[in-house]
Amino acid sequence: MSKLWKKLPWIMAGLILLISLIKPALLPWLLLAASIIVCLFMPRRGLIGPVELPADDAFLPTEQVQWWYWTGHLFSGDGRRFGFEVVFFSFDSFVIMRDQLVQAAITDVDGKRFAFEEFVEFHLPQRGKNGFKLSSGKDNRVTAVGGDGHDRLHAEVGDYVLDIELIASQPPALHYGGDAHPYRFGGYTYYYSRPKMTTRGTLTIAGETFELSGNSWFDRQYGELYQAIQQGWQWFAIELDDNRQIMLFDFKGNDSEVEKSGSITDANGLTTTLAAHEFQVTVLDQWISPSTGCSYPSGWEIEVRGEKFSVQPLLKDQELHAQHKLWIGPVYWEGACGVSGTVNGQAYVELNGYCRCPAKNGIL
């Protein structure tokens, strides 16, 4: 059935074109028949019940939008520091809009460089069992294979080549109790994370190879997410030196529309939800991209249940944008940050939607 579904749009389009050329009067009836066939063969959409792991690590054909998202902080033996991002987005919107957007980035902190790549695949991921096998780019320049808390990533980004293995060292964090969460502005999400994945591997830079170790954060979301993408957000993945992890986010919008939430995972791996009144994020500064002219928050003061933290970018310019080519994805900022305050640590921050609507200072 899955093979037939992949070929069906092109078969129907060919037949409609051929018959309409022969008998144009039949075109409305052909389009009606095609619509009925699409409805019969289209996968079931909508809510699918609570998160089930490791089954939901795999591609889920029922969901319109889904992603597998890794960020991490890695260190060489001599203390050189790097950040990385690897993300696979899958979009299954209409019969002929079924594709993947793949992005990868390397933050070379000591080298003061930020490099990124984007790839588009005009097909959906393969459906697996309890895991994923994702790839993109010529000669598989970006790949992700794994599931159930044991992943392997490969990414070629400019003259950087990253090869790492990630193993979860604590239970997954099930946000919203592992159930579907409806958004005020429309749509819904399922969302879980593996915020502590011990990571080892190599990074080769222009032929020189570094042995790396550190920690990575895996995020998995799926659902009806177009409304959330359009809304825009800022998201924080904070890893504290006392072995706690904090996830915070808020959506852009006016005061009546903003939705924010978060969670905190203790040193034993127990995750609890943070209510909106239990944390506050204050933007401290702005950064204007020399590439796009977009304005982003740059530096935050965060208070969580009475504890205060300062989050600062390790490099100002960690913006993903067009590089003299067709750019399909959003223009956004995603970067490695340092954390100081009640407890020190490290973080990744994502700022989506700020390029089309400049950020403003204030308390969120």
Disulfide bonds with the S-S distance in Angstrom:
Cys294-Cys355 1.89
